[in-house]
């Protein structure tokens, strides 16, 4: 479901933020399906623009007899995939956590604050972007010790 009161550009920016916040720790794959989605989106955003250029130039370089409309179609399609990945991440980031995940999230925020941290994250209705922020904060404090 599309986030209410958000434009496409805002959803894409939220997707970028969510992708950058999510820690790049392989052990998270055992607990969160989002880890694989974020990893795949990072790969798509990193490599598919170059793949789009290669898909446009290769038929021209190797003299393959393809119509320019078909070459342009493949170029635009492959080039749009990073945008699609960011939209999917943005929509996911704006969703509320499931009740079990929300209680785990609230316990994690409380635990960090008890240990002397000053985490100011949403406690009423946490979203997946809040979870990414909590995991990011947690792994930054672990790696700094």
Secondary structure, 3 states (H helix, E strand, C coil): CCCCCCCHHHHHHHHHHHHHHCCCCHHHHHCCCHHHHHHHHHHHHHHHHHHHHHHHHHHHHCCCCCCHHHHHHHHHHHHHHHHHHHHHHHHHHCCECCHHHHHHHHHHHHHHHHCCCCCCCCCCCCEHHHHHHHHHHHHHHHHHC
